[in-house]
Amino acid sequence: MRPFQYLRPKTVAEAVTMAGDNPEAQYIAGGTNLIDLMKRGVTSPAKLIDINHLPLRKIEHRNDRVRIGALALNSDVAEHRLIQTRQPLLAQALLAGASGQLRNMATVGGNLLQRTRCSYFYDLALPCNKRKPGSGCGAEEGINRTHAIFFAGNGFGGIEKSSCLAVHPSDMCVALTALETTVVVNGPDGERRVMMKDFHRLTTQQPELDTNLRPGELITAIEVEDNAFARHSHYLKVRDRASYAFALVSVAAALQIDGGKIWDARMALGGVAHKPWRYWAVDLMLRGQAPSEKLFREVAEHEMKSAKATEQNAFKIRLTSNAIVAALKLAAGIS
């Protein structure tokens, strides 16, 4: 492992000053992903800033939203009364991710920043545009069973072909995308708020960048506005084995149902793109309709018209369609 400078700030301002605009500085909290990447030589920060002592663990409700500090542990968030009663979709997604031991170490801020689990990214002997821009994508002609079906392969909607087929790994971020969460960050230019849909990036020219964070910026909190989805939401995760596996496909579905009709709907997909994939059309397609399996099938097949499979992952198109239908049925309470 490359030698690095280790720093421990006492305040957010001190942490941001320590990072400055140094691209080789990185913040560390739970370390459940970063330490693994450092051991493998995938990343080698020159400066490691330990933020575990910053006051960023509070979970509270204020100003019509739940605010979760960036250092709140995934397990604490999933079990918190505010989350289980007001945002159960988030609790379900957190409990579907990783293992109990990892959830006890991993933080909300770190979860937002976890990197892809694509095997080409982790193997230094193989080409990977995300690890080494310009080196090529090993998955393009290699093993791509688990890779992207949106904004991948032969291009998406006539847009430029992606230079990286890797998918985003977080379950929590899929739920947060459906819930249209705001990410609060603090950096050299002060505090700013970033909508979840704009936080992660799709990729054409710069696959090495996962997010739109600016140099030195530190995630301090996320904010989820109050909504009417608590009674009818479901996070469905499809994976190769029952525990400790990343999603082949996941669906975060949230419905507001009153008087037998759907009055609002949100959906996001995981395991299908370089970032959590917000299904925007679902809102208009479902609004004012009575929930039914036929309606949900039409919604699922509409979205899958835009999917593009690679050589080994054509099965994910049908799998995703079926997962959308199943998640919507479970959210609506249809057996």
C-alpha positions in Angstrom: 0.0 0.0 0.0 1.3 3.5 -0.9 2.2 5.6 2.2 -0.4 8.4 2.9 -0.9 11.3 5.3 -3.6 10.6 7.9 -5.6 13.6 9.3 -8.4 13.8 11.9 -10.4 17.1 11.8 -12.7 18.3 14.6 -15.1 20.3 12.5 -16.6 20.3 9.0 -14.8 23.5 8.1 -11.5 22.0 9.2 -12.2 18.9 7.2 -13.0 20.9 4.0 -9.8 23.0 4.5 -7.7 19.9 4.9 -9.0 18.5 1.6 -8.8 21.8 -0.2 -8.9 21.1 -4.0 -6.4 18.2 -3.7 -7.7 15.5 -6.0 -5.6 12.9 -4.1 -7.3 13.7 -0.8 -10.1 11.4 0.3 -12.5 11.4 3.3 -12.9 8.2 5.2 -15.7 7.1 7.7 -16.7 3.5 7.9 -14.2 2.5 5.3 -16.1 -0.6 4.2 -15.4 0.1 0.5 -12.4 2.5 0.5 -10.1 0.3 2.6 -10.8 -2.6 0.3 -10.0 -0.5 -2.8 -6.7 0.7 -1.1 -5.6 -2.8 -0.3 -6.2 -3.9 -3.8 -4.3 -0.9 -5.3 -7.4 0.4 -7.1 -7.1 3.7 -5.4 -4.1 5.3 -3.5 -5.0 8.6 -1.8 -2.1 10.7 -0.8 -4.1 12.2 2.1 -6.8 10.4 4.1 -9.1 12.6 6.2 -10.8 10.7 9.0 -14.2 12.4 9.6 -15.6 10.0 12.2 -15.4 12.6 15.0 -17.5 15.2 13.2 -21.0 15.8 14.6 -22.9 14.3 11.6 -24.8 11.4 13.1 -28.1 12.9 14.0 -31.4 11.6 12.5 -34.3 14.1 13.0 -37.5 15.5 11.5 -37.6 19.3 10.9 -39.1 21.6 8.3 -41.3 18.9 6.7 -38.4 16.6 6.0 -36.3 13.9 7.6 -32.7 14.9 7.8 -30.1 12.2 8.2 -26.5 13.1 9.1 -23.9 11.7 6.7 -22.2 9.7 9.5 -25.4 7.9 10.6 -24.8 4.2 10.3 -26.9 2.2 7.8 -28.1 -0.1 10.6 -29.2 2.9 12.8 -31.0 4.5 9.9 -32.9 1.3 9.0 -34.0 0.8 12.6 -34.9 4.4 13.4 -38.5 5.1 14.2 -38.7 8.1 12.0 -37.5 6.1 9.0 -39.7 3.1 9.6 -42.8 5.2 10.0 -42.2 8.0 7.5 -39.9 6.5 4.9 -40.2 2.7 5.1 -38.9 2.3 1.5 -35.5 3.5 2.7 -35.5 1.1 5.6 -36.3 -1.8 3.3 -33.5 -0.9 0.9 -31.0 -0.6 3.6 -31.9 -3.9 5.1 -31.6 -5.5 1.7 -28.0 -4.3 1.4 -24.7 -6.0 2.6 -24.6 -7.9 5.9 -25.5 -6.9 9.4 -21.8 -6.5 10.2 -21.3 -4.2 7.3 -24.4 -2.1 8.0 -23.0 -1.6 11.5 -19.9 0.1 10.0 -21.1 1.7 6.8 -22.4 5.3 6.8 -25.0 7.0 4.8 -22.4 9.3 3.2 -20.1 6.4 2.3 -23.0 4.5 0.9 -23.6 7.3 -1.5 -20.0 7.1 -2.7 -19.5 3.4 -2.9 -17.9 2.3 -6.2 -19.0 -0.3 -8.7 -18.4 -4.0 -8.0 -17.5 -4.7 -11.7 -14.7 -7.3 -11.6 -12.8 -5.5 -14.3 -12.6 -2.4 -12.1 -11.0 -4.5 -9.3 -8.5 -6.5 -11.4 -5.4 -4.3 -12.1 -4.3 -6.7 -14.9 -7.4 -6.0 -17.0 -8.5 -2.9 -19.0 -11.0 -0.7 -17.3 -12.0 2.9 -18.3 -13.3 3.6 -14.9 -10.1 2.7 -13.1 -7.8 3.9 -15.9 -9.5 6.1 -18.4 -8.6 5.3 -22.0 -7.5 1.7 -21.3 -10.7 0.2 -22.6 -13.6 -1.7 -21.2 -13.0 -5.4 -20.5 -16.6 -6.1 -20.0 -17.5 -5.0 -23.5 -16.2 -8.2 -25.1 -15.8 -10.1 -21.9 -18.1 -11.2 -19.0 -21.0 -8.8 -18.9 -23.8 -10.9 -17.4 -24.4 -8.4 -14.6 -23.8 -5.2 -16.5 -25.9 -2.2 -17.6 -28.9 -2.4 -19.9 -29.6 1.3 -20.0 -27.1 3.8 -21.5 -24.9 0.8 -22.4 -23.9 -1.6 -25.2 -25.1 -0.3 -28.6 -25.9 3.2 -27.2 -29.1 4.5 -25.8 -31.7 6.4 -27.7 -29.1 7.5 -30.3 -26.9 9.0 -27.6 -23.2 8.3 -27.7 -22.1 4.8 -26.7 -21.0 4.4 -23.1 -17.4 3.8 -22.3 -18.2 1.8 -19.2 -20.8 -0.9 -18.7 -20.5 -1.1 -14.9 -23.6 -0.7 -12.8 -24.1 1.3 -9.5 -24.1 -1.1 -6.5 -26.0 0.7 -3.8 -29.5 -0.4 -2.7 -30.0 2.7 -0.5 -29.3 5.0 -3.4 -32.1 3.4 -5.5 -34.6 4.1 -2.8 -33.3 7.7 -2.3 -33.6 8.3 -6.0 -37.3 7.2 -6.0 -37.9 9.4 -3.0 -36.2 12.4 -4.8 -33.8 13.0 -1.9 -31.6 16.0 -1.5 -27.9 15.6 -0.8 -26.4 18.4 1.4 -22.6 19.0 0.8 -20.1 21.4 2.1 -17.0 22.5 0.2 -14.5 25.3 -0.4 -17.4 27.4 -1.9 -19.7 26.8 1.1 -22.8 24.6 1.5 -25.0 23.5 -1.5 -27.8 21.1 -2.1 -27.8 18.5 -4.9 -30.9 16.6 -6.0 -30.4 12.9 -6.0 -31.1 12.6 -9.7 -28.1 14.9 -10.3 -25.7 13.4 -7.7 -24.5 10.4 -9.6 -23.4 10.4 -13.3 -24.0 8.5 -16.4 -20.9 8.1 -18.4 -19.6 8.6 -21.9 -16.3 10.5 -21.7 -15.4 10.4 -18.0 -16.3 7.0 -16.6 -13.8 7.5 -13.7 -16.2 10.0 -12.1 -19.1 8.5 -10.2 -20.7 11.7 -8.9 -20.9 15.4 -9.6 -19.2 16.3 -6.3 -16.7 19.1 -6.7 -13.1 18.7 -5.4 -12.9 18.8 -1.7 -16.7 18.7 -1.1 -17.9 16.7 1.9 -21.4 15.1 2.2 -22.9 16.3 5.5 -26.5 15.1 5.3 -29.4 13.8 3.2 -32.9 15.2 3.4 -36.1 13.3 2.4 -39.2 15.4 2.1 -42.5 14.2 3.7 -44.6 12.2 1.3 -47.7 10.0 1.3 -45.9 6.8 0.2 -45.5 5.1 3.6 -48.5 2.8 3.3 -47.8 1.6 -0.3 -44.1 1.2 -1.0 -41.8 -1.7 -1.6 -38.1 -2.4 -2.3 -37.6 -5.6 -4.4 -34.1 -6.9 -4.8 -33.3 -9.8 -7.2 -29.9 -11.4 -6.7 -28.0 -14.6 -7.3 -28.1 -15.7 -3.7 -30.2 -14.9 -0.8 -27.7 -13.0 1.3 -24.7 -10.7 0.9 -25.0 -10.3 -2.9 -25.4 -7.2 -5.0 -28.5 -6.8 -7.0 -28.9 -8.2 -10.5 -32.0 -5.9 -10.6 -33.7 -4.0 -7.9 -36.9 -1.9 -7.9 -37.9 0.9 -5.5 -41.7 1.5 -6.0 -43.8 4.0 -4.1 -47.5 4.7 -4.6 -50.1 7.0 -3.1 -53.4 5.2 -3.3 -56.7 6.8 -2.2 -60.2 5.7 -3.1 -59.0 2.8 -5.2 -56.9 5.0 -7.5 -53.3 5.9 -7.7 -52.7 9.6 -7.2 -48.9 9.7 -7.2 -46.1 7.3 -8.0 -42.4 7.1 -8.0 -40.0 4.4 -9.1 -36.3 3.8 -9.5 -34.3 0.8 -10.7 -31.0 -0.6 -9.5 -28.5 -2.9 -11.3 -29.4 -1.6 -14.7 -27.3 1.5 -15.3 -24.2 3.4 -14.2 -26.4 5.3 -11.7 -29.7 4.6 -9.9 -32.2 4.7 -12.8 -35.2 6.9 -12.2 -38.2 5.8 -14.2 -39.8 9.2 -14.9 -42.7 8.1 -17.0 -44.2 5.9 -14.3 -45.7 8.9 -12.6 -47.9 10.0 -15.5 -48.7 6.4 -16.6 -50.1 5.4 -13.2 -51.7 8.6 -12.0 -55.5 8.5 -11.8 -55.5 4.7 -12.7 -56.9 1.8 -10.6 -54.0 -0.5 -9.6 -54.0 -3.8 -11.6 -51.5 -6.3 -12.8 -52.4 -5.5 -16.4 -51.6 -1.8 -15.9 -48.3 -2.6 -14.1 -47.3 -4.9 -17.0 -48.0 -2.1 -19.5 -45.8 0.2 -17.4 -43.0 -2.3 -17.2 -42.9 -3.0 -20.9 -43.0 0.7 -21.8 -39.7 1.2 -19.9 -38.0 -1.9 -21.3 -38.4 -0.6 -24.8 -35.4 1.6 -24.1 -33.2 -1.1 -22.7 -30.2 -2.5 -24.7 -28.7 -5.8 -23.8 -25.1 -6.9 -24.2 -24.1 -10.4 -25.3 -24.7 -12.1 -21.9 -27.3 -10.0 -20.1 -30.4 -10.1 -22.4 -32.1 -12.0 -19.6 -32.0 -8.8 -17.5 -34.6 -7.1 -19.7 -37.3 -9.7 -19.0 -36.1 -10.0 -15.4 -36.4 -6.2 -14.9 -39.8 -6.1 -16.4 -41.1 -8.9 -14.1 -39.4 -7.2 -11.1 -41.2 -3.9 -11.9 -44.6 -5.7 -12.0 -43.9 -7.6 -8.8 -42.7 -4.6 -6.9 -45.7 -2.5 -7.9 -48.1 -5.3 -7.0 -46.5 -5.7 -3.6 -46.6 -1.9 -3.1 -50.3 -1.8 -4.1 -51.2 -4.8 -2.0 -52.3 -6.9 -4.9 -51.8 -10.6 -4.3 
